[in-house]
Amino acid sequence: MESFFKIVKTFFKWLLILIVALNILILVSGKTYLYKGIANTYLKGRKTADIDEYKIFENHVVRSGTPTGWKLGKDYNQSKIPSQYLPEMEHMKTIAYLIIKDDSLRHEEYWGGYSDTSHTGAFSMAKTLVSILTGIAIEEGKIKSLDEPVGDFLPEYKEGNKSKVTVRHLITMSSGINFDESYTNPLGFAAEAYYGDDLRKLIFKYDVQDEPGKYFQYLSGNTQLLGFVLKKATGMSISDYASEKLWKPLETEHDAYWSLDHKDGDEKAYCCFNSNARDFARLGQLYLDSGRWNGKQIVPEKYVLESLQPAPALDQELNAKNDRYGYSWWLLPDYIAAKDSAAGKKHVIFYARGVLGQYIVAIPDLKIIIVRLGRKRELSDVSGHPVDLYKYIDAALDMYGE
């Protein structure tokens, strides 16, 4: 018994030494964001962020104006999700699944205590929102064009290789800047950007590694940098700009929240926009209608159409010509649904996506919008698209496809 207590005592002694050593390393390295990250991941039994975490950050409110609810279809919620898709939806911890068809809300379903008023994180769907705001800013003359140098707005990009980076390079993920994109590495860019409190200090540490415009490489730092450009170009926080130019004109039903790096700081433009399924669907409908909402042009039609074309670059991940990414919209140009496999009928699809399976999907030929929100996403296949995405598309096509 005495030897047992000796072993326990030795164990806790070394554990204490390890904890002290780790704290010293964190403090010396300046990576104090790790405390917040560890407290909100590992100590809660997770390895990554969660959909409800806007509550742990400071936020700017993206104000809605006069709300207008979706028109309900005559068959609203009369069609059920086909049984073959439900196991996947449950396994991927789906919390919301919504379908718009012919401008009307046809189906919506919620799980886990969530509802049509629940706010959860968009994660990287926020990149698409920043792209939309960029198109509006160009139309207003706040930004001259997509080919305007970033250095016109940020002095840190006026010299050297950085002076070659343009707004276009940021919006198409082809800047050549050496950001990294690991969502599990606690020392990586994503973790520090998400849990840290100084995005500008972090962003400006990185440099241009490859020739801008040469490679498509999906890196969140590009959109964060674009957020800084928007703020400088418009003279407004991107939350206020989004409220005035997008959220109010879209007649959204609820305010949204955009998380900041610190109180009165910068929005985490690459992620951390928090809203609900019904209002997210408006972004898809807006682009389905070529930038119009209820007949009013909000985003220039030309910009919308250009946004949905593949940006000319080499897809570094797939080692092929980019055919899956436009102006921060993902592209599925030749999608064949499971039910159409024999006939070979193809759909041209575009979509926004977030790391935990947040999707806004548009199927223009059928006038369908799908929103899926949840806590998990499958890995991508050889074409670079998450495998679970296909199930959400096929379910909607089984229910409302022609």
N, C-alpha and C positions, 0 to 999 in steps of 0.2 A: 504493500500500500504506500509505503514511504517513497519507493522508487517511482510509483505512478504519479504522485504529487510533484516529484522532482521533474519528471518529464513534462507535466502540464505547466509547471513554473517556467521551465526552459522555453517551451513553445510560446508562451505569452510574452516572455522577455524578447525573443527574436521577432515576434509579431509587432511589438511596440517599436523596436528598432527599425523594422521595415517601414512602418507607418510614418515615423519621424523622418526617415531618409527620403521617402516619397514626397512628403510635405516640403522638405528642404529643396528637393529637385524642382518641384512645381513653383515654389516661390522664387528660386534663383533663375529659372528659365522664363519667368513672367507669364507662364501659361495657367494663370489662376482661373480661367474659364473652366478648367477641368473639374473644379469643385462643383460647379453648377451642372456640368455634364454628367458626372458620376452620380450626383444626388438624384438626377432625373432619368437615369437609364439603369445602370447596374444595380443601384440600391432599390430600384423598383422592378427588378427582374427583367429588364430589357437591354438590348444592345444598341438601340437606335432611338430616334425621336418618336413622339406619339402625336396623334391627330388633335388632341385637346390642349396642347402645350402653349397656345397663345396666352393662357392664363398666368403663365410664369414669367412673361415678358411685359415690358412697357409696350403700349400699342397706340397708334393713331387711329381715330375713327374715320372710316370712309363713309360719309353721310349719304343716305338715300334721300330722295326728294318726295314727290307724290307717288306712292306705290300703286302699281296696277298688277293685280294677280293674273296668273295664266288663265286663259280660256280653257274650260274643261271640255274634253271631247264627249260626245254622247255615250260613248262606250267606256268612259273613264273607270279604270280599275276593274273592268269586267273580264279582261283577259288575264290569265295567270301565267307566271313564269313557268315555262315547260320544266317538268320534273328532272330532266336529265342535266339541267344547269344548276339546280339548287345545291347539290353537294359541293360544287366548286365555289359557289358564292359564299356558302357557309364556311368552307375551309379557308377561304381568303378573308374571312371576317368582314364581309360586306356590311355596311351600316346604312347605305342608301342606294337605291336603283330607280332611276327615273327615265321615262321616255316621252319625248315630244314628237308628235307626228302631225304634219300639216298645220303647224302653228298652234296646236292644241295639246294640252297635257292629257296623255292617254293612260299612263301608268306611273305610279310611284309607290314604293314600298320601303319601309325602314325596319331596322333591327337594332337590338341592344339598347333600347331606350331612347334612340335618336328619332328625330322628327323633321318635318319640313322647316322648322324654325331653328334647328340646331346649327351652331357654328363649329366648323372643324377646319383644319389646315388644308390649304390647296397644295402645299409644297411646290413642286416645280411647275404646276399649272400657273403659278404667279408669273413665270417667265413669259407665257403667252399674253398675259394681261399687260405686262410691260411693253411687249411688242405692239399691242393695240394702241397704247398710249403714245408710243413713238410715232406711229402713223398719223395720229391726231396732231402731234407737235409739229411734224413736217408740214402738214396741211396748213397749220397756223403760221408757219414761217419761223417758229421758234428754233427749229433745226432746218438748215438749208436743204439738205438731202441726206440720204443714207450714206453718201460718199463723203460727207463732211468729216474731217479729222476729229478724233476725240480730243486732241490737243487744243482745239478751238474752245473747249469748255473746261478742260482740266490741265493746269500747268504741268502736272507730273508727266503728261504725255506730249509735250512739245518738242522733245529732243530725242535723238538716237532712233533706234528701231521702233520705239513707242510712237514716234511721230507718224509712222506709217499706218497705224491702226485707225480705222474709221468706224462710224456707227454701224455700217453694214457688217463689218467683221464681228462686232459684238452680237448683233441680232441673229446672225447665222452661225454662231459658234465657230468662227474661223479666224480668230484674232492671233493665234500662235502664242498666246501668253501661257506660261507654264504653271497654271493653276492645277490642282489635283482634285479628284472627285470621289474619294473613298468615303462611304457613309458609315463605316465601322471603325476606321482608324481614329482614335481619340486625339492624335497629334496632327491630323490632316487639316486641310483647308476647311472642309465642310463642318467639322466639329467646332473649330474655332470661330468660323463665321456665324454658326447657329447659336452657340452658347456664349461667345465672347461679347465684349462691349465696345469694340472700336473697329468697325468695318473698314474705315478709310485707312487706318494704320496697317491693317492686314492686307487689303487689296493692293496697296501701292508697293508692297514688298516684292511682288512678282514682276517678272520681266518677259519680254518677247523672246521666245525661243525659236519659233519657226516663222517663215515668211507669211505675213498676214494674207488671208484669202486662199492659202494653198490647201489646208486640211480642215475638214469638219471634225471637230473634237468637242463633245458635249461637256462643258465645264461651267459650273454655276457662277464662277467669278466674272464671266463675261456679262451676265445679266446684272450682277451687282454693280459693275462698272457703268453699265448703261443706265442704271438707276441714278447714279451720280450725275451723269450727263443730263438726264431729264430734269433733275432738280435744278441744275445750273441753268439749263436752257429756258425753263418755264418760270424760274424765280419762285417756285412753289414746292412744297413737299409733294412727293408723288402720291401720297394719300389724298391731299387736297385737290391735286390735279385730276386724280382718278374720280373723285367725288363729283367735281364740276363738269368734267368732259365725258364721263362714262357712266358712273353709277346712278347719278340722277337722271340723265337722258334715257337710260335703260329702264327707268321706272321700277327699280328693284324694290322688293318687299321689305328688306331689312338693311340696316347699316352693316358694314363689314368692318373688320379690324385688321390692320397691317402692323405686324410686330416690328419693334425697333431694336437697335443694338444697345441703346441706353435711353434714359428719359430725355425727351426732346432731341433725340439723335436721328440717325438715318434708318429708313425702312430697310428691312431685309428683302430687297427687291427680287432676289432669285427664288424666294420661297415665302412662306409665312403670311400669306394673305388668307384670311379666315372668313368663310361665308357658308351658305347652305346650298343644297342641291338645286332648288328652284331658281335661285339667283345665278348660280354657276351656269345653268342651262342657257341663260340669256346671252352669254358670251358666244356659245356655239350658234345660237339662232342669229345673232348679229352677223356672223361671218357666213352663215348659210344664206342670208339675205344680202350678201355683198356689201356689208357695212351699214345697212339700214335697219332702223327699229321703228315699227309702225309708220313706215313711209318716210321717216326723217333720216338723212344721211349723217351718220355719226363718225364713221371712219371712211376715208376716200375709197371709192370702189376700186380704182386702179391699184391702190396699196393692198387692199384685201386680196385681189386676184394674184398679185405678185407674191404675196405672203405664202400662198398655197402652192408655189412652185419650188422644186428642189434648188437649193443654193448651189452654185457651181463650185465644187470643191471635192477633194478626195476624202472619202469616209475612212478615217484612220483606223477605226475599230474593225470595220469589215474589209478593209483594203480593196475598196471598189469606189466607183463614182457615186457620190452622194445622191440617193433618190428617196431619202426618208425624212428630210428636215428642210423646212423653209425659213420664214421669218419667225422662228420660235414656235412654229406649229409642226407636229409630227405628221408624216404623210404615209398613207397606205394606198398606193395608186391602182393596184390591180387585185382588190380583195375578192375572193370567192368564198361565199358562206358555205357552211357544211351542207345545208339543204339544196344548194345550187351546184354542188360539185360535179354532178353528172352533166348538167346543162352548160357548165362553165361560165355562168353569168358573173360578170365582174362589177364591182362597185369602186368608185374613186372616193376614198375616205380621208378625212383629216381629223386630227385630234390633239388635245392637250393632255399632258399626263404628269402625275406626281409620284414620288418614290414609294408611297405606301398604297398604290393602286387608286389614285385619284384620276378620273378620266372625264373629259368632255369630248364626246365623239359626234362628228357630223357625217351623215350619209346623204349628200345633196340630191342624188337622183330619186330618192324616196322621201325627201324632206323630213328626215328623222334626226333627232338629237338624242343622245344617250348621256346620262350622267351617272357615274358609279363612284361611290366614296367607300373607303374601307381602311383596314389596318394592315393589309398584306398585299404584296404583288409578286407574281412569279418572275423568274428570270426570263431574259429575252431569248428568242430563237435565233437561227442563223441569219434571219433578215433584220435583226435588231429591234424587234417589237416584243413586248411582254406577252407570254403565252396566254395568260388569263384574259387579256383584252379581247381575244377572239371569242371567248365564251359569252362575254357581255354583248358583243355585236351580234353573234348568232342567235342569242335568246331574243333580242329585239326584232331581228329579221323573221324569226319563227312566229313572233306575236303580231307584227305589223308590216312585214315585208309583203310585197305584191307577188 
